[in-house]
Amino acid sequence: MSGQSSNGSTLAVRFEIHAGREVAVPGIKWIRGKENLGDCQRAYIEARDKAGLGHSQFGSADVFTDSGHHIAHISYNGRVWSPESCASNRTLLAEVPQPKYQIFDSMDRPVSCRADCQTHLYEQWLQLQDEAEEERSRLTYAIGKILPNGDVTFEF
């Protein structure tokens, strides 16, 4: 994929969060300091997935050089396009990167990362229940979160 920054400059990704059904702080967001379009693409996809917002609230992105030159457009699905303002005139520069690994269920069907996270949270919740029973206590509810570093936390 082209789009290496030249002469030591970095790239910035600009996208907008819109008000809508899901709770979100609307406004223009920037991801700065990326070295190439691949880094920009991965950063946008990570921000989109972390936000958990749909297409109507989490806008597509544009990539700019430090000098403000518009060099690419990233659609909500993560594809990188040439920067033309009219979508029908854009050229595809890069497809969505494939995940580093694929998770399969017991019947060899691909499983989404979200399903894997739910399974992981459920397993952690069962472990908490077992610990509560050992203490002769009862776990009434827990809200689980998987942090970006992979740690699991619960609110009781």
C-alpha positions in Angstrom: 0.0 0.0 0.0 1.4 3.4 -0.9 1.2 6.3 1.5 4.5 6.2 3.3 5.1 9.5 4.8 8.1 11.1 3.3 10.9 13.2 4.9 10.1 12.1 8.4 6.6 13.7 8.5 3.7 11.8 10.0 0.1 11.2 9.0 -3.1 12.1 10.8 -6.5 10.5 10.7 -9.6 12.7 11.0 -13.1 11.3 11.7 -16.3 12.5 13.3 -18.6 11.1 16.0 -22.2 12.1 15.6 -25.0 12.2 18.1 -27.5 9.4 17.9 -29.1 6.5 19.6 -26.0 5.3 21.4 -24.3 7.5 24.1 -21.3 9.2 22.6 -19.6 12.6 22.8 -20.1 14.1 19.3 -17.2 16.0 17.7 -14.2 15.8 15.4 -11.5 13.3 16.5 -7.9 13.0 15.4 -5.4 10.2 15.5 -2.0 11.6 15.0 1.6 10.4 14.5 1.1 7.5 12.2 3.9 6.6 9.7 1.9 5.1 6.8 -1.6 4.3 5.5 -1.5 0.8 7.0 -0.9 2.3 10.5 -3.7 4.8 9.8 -6.1 2.1 8.7 -5.4 -0.1 11.8 -5.7 2.9 14.1 -9.1 3.9 12.6 -10.4 0.3 12.8 -9.3 0.0 16.5 -10.9 3.3 17.4 -14.2 2.3 15.6 -14.3 -1.1 17.3 -13.4 0.4 20.7 -16.2 3.0 20.3 -18.8 0.3 19.5 -20.8 2.8 17.4 -22.5 2.0 14.1 -22.0 3.6 10.8 -24.5 6.4 11.4 -22.6 7.7 14.5 -19.0 6.8 13.7 -18.0 8.6 10.6 -15.6 7.5 7.9 -12.1 9.0 8.0 -9.7 11.1 6.0 -6.0 10.9 6.2 -3.8 14.0 6.0 0.0 14.7 6.0 1.5 17.1 8.5 1.3 19.8 5.8 -2.5 19.2 5.5 -2.4 17.4 2.1 -5.4 15.0 1.9 -4.0 11.6 0.8 -6.7 9.0 1.5 -10.2 8.2 2.7 -11.1 5.3 5.0 -14.6 4.0 4.8 -16.5 2.7 7.9 -15.7 -0.9 6.9 -11.9 -0.1 7.0 -11.2 0.0 3.3 -8.7 2.7 2.2 -9.6 4.7 -0.8 -8.0 7.5 -2.9 -9.0 10.9 -1.6 -11.4 12.1 -4.3 -14.4 13.9 -2.8 -16.9 12.0 -5.0 -17.2 8.4 -3.8 -17.8 7.1 -7.3 -14.5 8.4 -8.5 -12.4 6.8 -5.7 -9.9 4.0 -6.3 -9.5 1.2 -3.8 -6.0 1.4 -2.2 -6.3 -1.3 0.4 -8.8 -3.9 1.6 -9.5 -4.4 5.3 -6.6 -6.3 6.9 -7.3 -9.8 7.9 -7.2 -10.6 11.6 -4.0 -12.1 12.9 -5.9 -15.2 13.9 -9.3 -16.7 13.4 -11.3 -18.3 16.2 -13.5 -21.3 15.4 -16.2 -23.0 17.4 -16.5 -26.7 18.1 -18.1 -27.2 14.6 -15.3 -25.4 12.8 -17.4 -22.3 12.1 -15.6 -18.9 12.3 -16.4 -17.0 15.5 -16.4 -13.3 15.8 -14.1 -11.5 18.3 -17.2 -10.2 20.1 -18.4 -13.8 20.6 -14.9 -14.7 21.8 -15.0 -11.8 24.3 -18.5 -12.9 25.5 -17.2 -16.4 26.1 -14.1 -15.1 27.9 -16.3 -12.9 30.1 -18.6 -15.8 30.8 -15.7 -18.0 31.8 -14.3 -15.2 34.1 -17.8 -14.7 35.6 -18.1 -18.5 36.4 -14.7 -18.3 38.1 -16.0 -15.4 40.2 -19.1 -17.4 41.1 -17.0 -20.3 42.2 -14.9 -18.0 44.4 -18.0 -16.5 45.9 -19.4 -20.0 46.7 -16.1 -20.9 48.4 -16.5 -17.8 50.6 -20.1 -18.9 51.3 -21.3 -15.7 49.6 -23.5 -15.2 46.6 -22.7 -13.2 43.5 -25.8 -11.3 42.6 -24.6 -9.5 39.5 -21.4 -8.4 37.8 -20.7 -6.2 34.8 -17.7 -7.4 32.9 -15.3 -5.4 30.8 -12.4 -6.5 28.7 -9.8 -3.8 28.8 -7.6 -2.9 25.7 -4.6 -4.8 27.3 -6.8 -8.0 27.6 -7.4 -7.8 31.3 -10.9 -8.5 32.6 -12.6 -6.3 35.2 -16.0 -6.6 36.9 -18.2 -4.1 38.7 -20.5 -5.6 41.3 
